[in-house]
Amino acid sequence: MDQPFPAPVDEAPVDAPPTAPDPVSATMHRAKAHARASHVTVGQVRHGHGGAVEIDCSCGMVLTNGPDWSLDEHIRLHRAEARYVALSRVAPAGMPRLVPVGTDRLPR
């Protein structure tokens, strides 16, 4: 019996585009995942005098509100800084940077 379609071919066509590299390197992906896992809020929100609000981060830092920022803003900034530090440490040499290498004093 005749087949309605040609038999499958194991080889990629000659004019097929090359395989694209992964959009995120494994090293940078692991660094970002580690930062996310290392900076989560723990415990209960505590309310202090004069409207002070705080919560602990799993890294040991106490996150607070302030006169011009909310607790939520501090949490978001803290997590963003953690991701930045983690990714900066593993970024490939020569990658264009918003903050030039050597001017960003990264905490250890």
C-alpha positions in Angstrom: 0.0 0.0 0.0 1.3 3.5 -0.8 2.2 5.8 2.1 0.5 9.2 2.0 3.5 10.9 3.5 7.2 10.4 2.9 9.1 8.2 5.4 10.7 10.2 8.3 14.3 11.2 7.9 16.7 11.1 10.8 18.9 13.9 9.6 18.1 17.6 9.8 17.6 19.3 6.4 20.7 20.9 4.9 19.1 24.3 5.1 17.9 24.0 8.7 19.1 26.8 11.0 21.7 25.9 13.6 20.5 25.1 17.1 20.2 28.2 19.2 22.1 28.3 22.5 20.2 28.1 25.7 18.8 31.5 26.6 20.2 31.3 30.1 23.4 29.5 31.0 23.2 26.8 33.6 25.6 28.7 35.8 23.6 31.9 35.8 20.3 29.9 36.2 21.8 28.2 39.3 23.0 31.5 40.8 19.6 33.1 40.4 17.8 30.0 41.9 20.3 30.0 44.8 19.6 33.7 45.5 15.9 33.2 45.4 16.1 30.3 47.8 18.5 32.1 50.1 16.4 35.2 50.6 12.9 34.3 51.7 11.0 35.9 54.5 10.6 33.9 57.6 8.4 34.1 60.7 5.7 36.6 61.3 5.5 40.3 60.6 6.2 42.3 63.7 4.6 45.6 64.5 6.6 48.1 66.6 6.3 51.6 67.9 5.1 54.4 65.6 4.1 52.2 62.7 7.3 50.2 62.4 6.9 46.9 60.6 9.6 44.2 60.2 10.1 40.7 59.1 13.3 38.5 59.0 14.9 37.2 55.9 16.4 33.7 55.8 19.8 35.3 55.2 19.7 36.9 58.7 18.8 40.5 57.7 15.8 42.2 59.3 13.7 43.9 56.6 11.7 46.9 57.7 9.6 49.7 56.5 10.8 53.3 56.8 9.7 56.9 56.5 9.6 56.8 52.7 9.3 53.0 51.9 7.0 50.1 52.7 8.0 46.7 54.0 7.0 45.3 50.7 9.3 47.7 48.8 12.2 46.7 51.1 11.5 43.0 50.5 11.5 43.5 46.7 14.7 45.6 46.8 16.4 43.0 49.0 15.5 40.2 46.7 16.5 42.2 43.6 19.9 43.0 45.2 20.5 39.4 46.1 19.8 38.3 42.5 22.1 41.1 41.2 24.9 40.1 43.4 24.6 36.4 42.6 24.4 37.0 38.8 27.2 39.5 38.9 29.5 37.0 40.5 29.0 34.4 37.7 28.6 36.7 34.7 30.9 35.9 31.8 33.9 38.2 31.5 33.3 40.8 28.8 29.6 40.8 29.1 28.4 44.5 28.8 27.3 45.8 32.2 25.1 48.6 33.5 27.3 48.8 36.6 30.9 48.5 35.4 32.9 45.6 37.0 35.1 46.8 39.8 32.7 49.6 40.9 30.1 47.3 42.4 31.4 46.3 45.8 29.7 42.9 46.2 29.2 41.7 49.7 30.5 38.2 50.3 
